[in-house]
């Protein structure tokens, strides 16, 4: 696809590439059409922001002749507007939506937030504002195997990225003794609906996947998703407690979406005890040079646990992603 780097979170494809081609890439969120670039929005003056947004939409040259490249017959194009990566409050959001609606209506676009053909998204940072269109009519079969899900399930694109961090980079790493046979197993001690493991197993046909979860509902969901894949025969899942070392197999990679512990009205398991057990058992069961990838929004807790065992891991700078309004971090660790 000859993608080029623009800035964090953005890759650009050359002109003429169909949005449908992006379904070949599991680690991208999806294709967007760049409609306009403008100066940064004047936060926190929300009235001025609304005016600037309206001007950006009205002046977007591709929107002036959108019927030349989108066919809706004589119907208007239904859209939904959002301001990405920023919490703005309900009243401010209404102000911006109203500005987008009024600017787009003369162009033949109609605001329809519950039934829409495209998303109109403004990405505003300190340097510029990008006005993007995300098509919703392009099929995305990448994760069709997800026939069942569980609460707080991981976005499958993030799961694909985490799986690649855990599986692919490790293949060339030194550290395992030459006379010790490899352990071609990737293990998830809190597997949920199994997406992380299925994406990891898909990357390497020589690798098998083992999942564990304390919830029978999660185990059932993983089994259903495993059965819906062409490579699910290389995966097993069982009910068990990640805090028990005997539940852990010897493995080459560990990957886990750890519970955040921020959004619950009931008493959860002891997160500090769980995190400590996962980190400790991962070091115990990983082969030397093995890789662990832990994903959590509870960064402070995981960092505190890691500080208690200095010298056991080589760590890379955590990568971040926005999930459900929170910033979560991927910790990439290599066992010493």
N, C-alpha and C positions, 0 to 999 in steps of 0.2 A: 504493500500500500504506500510505500515511500513516505511514511509519516515523519514530520519534523517537530521538534520540541518548541513550544511557544513560551510557557511558563508553568509553574507547578499546577498540575491538574489538567493541563491542556496540551494536546497534540493536534497538529494540523495535517490534513490530507490534501493532496493536490486537487485542483479543480477537475471535475468530471468523475470523481469517485462516488459510486452510488452508496447511500446510507446503508443499504442492505449488506454491503461487504463487511461492515463492522460486526456482523454476527459471526465472522470467522475468528474474532478476537475475544477470548473469554475474560481478559483482564481489563477491558475498557467498559465504562459505564454505558456508552452508546454514542451514536452519531448526533451531532447538532449542526445546524446551518448557521454560519455567522452572517447576521443581518446588518449590524452596524457596530462601530466603535466610537466612543465618545469620551469626554473628560470624566473624572470621578464624580459621583453624585455628592452634593454638598451636605453630607450628614453633619449634625443632626437636625438641620432645617428641613423638615419633612415636606412643607409646602414647596420649597425650592426644589427638593428632590423630585416631587411629583411633576413640576413644570419641566425639569430637565429630562425626565423619563419620557414625557409626552413629546418633547421636541426630538428626542432620539428616535422614537418610533415613527413619528410623522416624516422625519427626514431620511429614514432608511431606504436607500435606493432599491434594494431587492423587493421591498414591500410594495413599491409603486406598480410593479408589473408581476405580481406573484402568480397571477393566473397563467402566465407564460410557462411556468415550471411546476405548477400544481393544478391538477384537474379535479375540480369539485362540481363540474357542470355549471349550473346557474346558482348553486347554493353558496352561501357565505362559508368561510372557513371558521370552524369552531375552535376556540383557543382557551387556554388557562394561563394566567400570568403568575409568576413567582419571582421573588428576589432571593437569589441563592446565597447560601452560606452566611446568613445574617438574621439574628433575632430582632424583630422590629416592633412587636406589639400589634394587637388586633386593630386599633384605630389607625395606626400608621400604614398597616397593610391595606386596609380599606381605601385609604387615600391614594396609594400607589395603584391599586387595582382599578379604581375609578379613572385615574389618569390614563392608564393603559387602555381601558375600554373606550374612552372618548377619543383617543388618538387613533385607535385601530378601526373603529367603526366606519369612518369614511372610506377606508381602504377595502372594505368588504369582509372584515373579520368581525366575529361576534363572540362576546364573552360567554363561555359555557363551562364553568369549572367542574361540573360533574359528568359531562359527556362532551369530550373534546377530541379534536383531530391532532392538534399540536400543542406543545407547551411553549409559551413565550417567556424566556428566562433572562433576567438581567443579572450578570455577574459584576459586582461593583467592588473594587478594591481602591487602595490609595493612589493608584497610578491611572486607572482608566475604568470605563464601564463597557462591557461587552453585551450586546443584545443578541441572543441566540434563539433558534427555533429547534425544538426537539420533536421530530415526527413520532406520532404514536401509532401510525398505520403500517409501519414496517414490521413484519413478523420477527420475533426474536426466539428461535428455538434452542438457544444454547443450554438452557437449564430446564428443559421440559420434563426431565426425570423427577423434578421436585413435585411429586404428587401429594405429599403430606408434609406438614410443617408443625412446628411447636412455637410456643411463645418466646419472644426475644430472639427469634432465629436470625442468623447472619445473612446480610445481603449476599447473594451468590457471586456477584462480581468481586466483592471483598474477599470472599472465601477462595475464589480462584487465585487472587493475588497472594493470599497467605499460603496457600498450598504450594505455589511456585517458589516462594521464599524458603519453604521448608524442604522441598524435595529437590528441585533442580540445582541450586547452588552447592548442595552438599556433595554431589557426585564427584567433583574434582578435588575435594578437600583432603589434605593429609591429616594423619593423626591416628588412624586405626592400625594396630600392629599387623605386619604382613602375614604372620602365621595364624591370624585369627579370622575365621570365616565371617563374611559380612552378615548383617541382620536386615534383610530387605523388607522391613516392616515399618509402616508409618502408623503411629498410634495417637488417638484422640481420647483423652480421659474424661471429657465432658462433651460427648459427640452431638448432643441435640438431635437434629434431623439428618445428620450425616453428610451435609454438603461439603464441609472441609475435607473429609476423608475421601469422598467420591471424586472430588477435584484432584486430590493428591494422587489417588490410584490411577486416574486417567493420564497423568503426566508420564508415568513410568510403568510400562507393561511388566517389568520384572519385579515390581514392588507390590506387596500385599498390604491391606489396610485392616486395622483392628480398632473397633470403637467400643467405648464403655460409657454408660450413663446410669445414674442412680434412678432415673425416672422410667417406668415401664412404657409410658406414653411416648417418650423420646425414642426408646428402643424400637417400638412398633413403627414409628414414623421413619426411622432409618432403614428398617427392613423393607418398608414399602418403596422407598426411594431407591434402595439398592437393587430391588427386583426390577425396577423400571429402566435400569441402565444395561448397556451391552457389556460392561466390564465389572458388574457387581459380583461376579463369582470369585473375585480376588479380595472380597471384603467380608469380614465377620463382625458381628456386634452382639454385645451381651449386657445384661443388667449387672451393675456392680458399683462399688464405692471407690472413687479415685483416691481417697485418703488411705487405702489399704495397698501396701506395696505388692502383695501377692497377686493383685489384680492386673499388674502391669507386665506386659511382655518385654523381652529384650528387643530393642528396636534401633533403627537407623535415624528416625526422625519422630519428633513429637510436635503436634500442632493442636492448639486448643483456643477456643473462644471462651474465656473464663467469665463467669457471672460477674456483672458489674456491682450489684448490690445497692444501686441507687434508687430503683423504682419498684418498691414493693410495700404492701401494707400488712404483710405477714412476716413472722419471724423466719429469716432464712438460716441456712447453715452458717457456721462460723467461717466467714470468708478468709480471715487471717489464717486460720488453721488449714483451710482448703488450699489457699495459695502456697503456703509453706510446704504442704505435703506434695503438691504437684511439682514444685521446683525441686524438692529433695528427691522425689522418686524419678523424675526425669533424668537427673544426673546419675542416679543409681542404675537405671535400665538402659540409657543410651550407650551405644558403643563409643569409644574415644573418637573424637572428631564429629560425632553425631550432632544434629542440629535440632534446637527447640524453638518454636515460634509461638509466643503467647500473645493473645489479643485481648485488651481490656481498656476500659475507660478509667479504671481504678489504678492509675499510674503510680500514685504515691505508695499504695500498699505493696504493689509488686516490686518497686524499687527498694523499699525497706526490707523485703524478704531477701532480695538478691544481695543487699549489703551485708547480710548476716553470714554469707558463705563466700567471702572474697577468694579469688584465685581459682574458682571452680569453672568459670565461664569466660569465654571471649565474647564481648557484646558489641553490637553495632548500634549506632544512634537509632532510637525508636522512630518508626514511621508513623504518621498520623492519618486518620480518616474520620470524616463526619458520619455518625450513625445515629439516627433517631434524635437529632438535636444535640448530641453529645460528641465530644472529641475523644476518640479511642486511639490506642497506640499499639503497634505491633512491635514486640520485643523479639529480636532475632539473636539467639544465643548459640554458641558452639561449645560443646563439652570439651574441657581440657583433659 
